[in-house]
Amino acid sequence: MAANGTGAAKVRDLELDDALLRRIRSVVQPGDEISTITTKRPNLISAIGREGIWVETLRSERRRSGAQLVPAWMLMVAWQHLQKTGTLSHAELLNQLNVKRSAFVIALLAQFADVIVRSTRPIKVELIGDHDRM
């Protein structure tokens, strides 16, 4: 990414590609609830679009702020990292990839049939099966 921040802006403007959008829609729909892996906090899916996933949490409910967008770029960098390395930890997602909705994102990835939860403390998921690494 460029030092002037233009690269960061481009990443944050990303939309979900067809393959990832189909993959997400195959495991969750609006109205579904995904619990975080360790604390089991509910995340209610309000909408799914190219811009990302709109999610309501207990916190947003308490604040009456409504569903909040988990932007496409967060989902894409997490999925790309998992495809490239075969594993993804909560710490990597939060600290290296700068995904602030990391608990939801990793719980969503764990919904995919070819992703398993390898560990809950610390949280780590693994991509299984015959996948070509990027």
N, C-alpha and C positions, 0 to 999 in steps of 0.2 A: 504494500500500500504506500501511496505517496506520503511524504513527510508533511505536506500541506493539508492533509486530511481529506483530500478528494477521494482517495481510495476507500476510506472509511465510509464516506457518504454513499459511494456506489454500493458497497456491501449492504448497507442499511436500506437501500432502495430495491433490493432484490425481491423478486416474486418467486413463489414456489413453481418449480418446473412440473410438467405433466406427470412424470413418473412418481415424484415424491408426493404430489397432491393426490394421485390415485392411491398410493400406498397408505397415506393418512386416512383417506375416506374409506378405505377397505376395513379399517379397524375402529374408527370412531365416527360418529355422526352428531350433529347438533342435538342436545338433550342428554347425551351420554356423559358419564362421570368417570374421570380417571383419578385414582388415588396416588399420592406420592409414594415412593417405594418404602422409605423408612418410617415416616411419621403418619402415613395413611391419610393425609389431608386431602379433602375432596377438591377436584377441579372440574367444574361443570362447563362443558363445551357449548358455547352459544352459537358460534358460526365458524365455518371453515371456508377460506377463500384463498386466492393467490397471494394476498397480502399477509396471510398468516392465519392464526387461530385465535378467536375471541374466547376468553376463558373467564369464568367467574369463580372466585375463591371465597373462603370464609371471610378473609380480610376485606375484599371488595364488597362483600355483602354487608359487613359491619359498617363500612364507610359509606355505603349506599352509592358507590361510584359506578356500579354496573360492571359488565364484562370488560376486561382489559385485553388489548391485543398482544399476543406473543408473536412478534414479527417473523416473517418468512426467513429472514437472514439467520435468526437464531436456530431455527429448525434445520436449515440447510447446512450451516457450518457443523452442527452436531452430527448430522447424518453423513456428511462428507468425511468427517474425522473418523467416525465409526467404520465406514467403508474402507478408508485408507489404512487404518491401523488394526481393525478387527476388534478393538475394545474402546470403551469410553468410560471414564470415571466422572463422578460428580465434581471432584476437585479440578480435573482438566477442563471440564465444561465451564465452570465458574471462573477459575483463575487464569487459564491459558486462552480460552476461546471467548472470554468475557460475556458469557450468556447469563444474564441476571435472572431469568426465569428457568434456571437450570433444573430444579426439582421437577417441574412440570415437563420440561423437554425430555429429560432422561426417562421419566415415567411413560411418556408417549412412545418413545422409541422402544421401550420394553413391551409395548402392545404388539409390535410386529412379530409375526410367526417365526422369523429367522433371527430374532434377538432374544437372548436370555439374560436374566439377572444372575450374574456370577457371584456378587457379594452385595449385602445390604449395609454393612458397616465396615469399611466405607462403601458407598454405592458404586458399583461397577457393572456395566453391561457388556455383552459380547455378541458379535455377529457370528452366527453359526452357518454351517452348510457350505456349499461350493460357490464361493463368491470370488470374482476377480477383484483383487485389491487395486485401487486407483493408483 
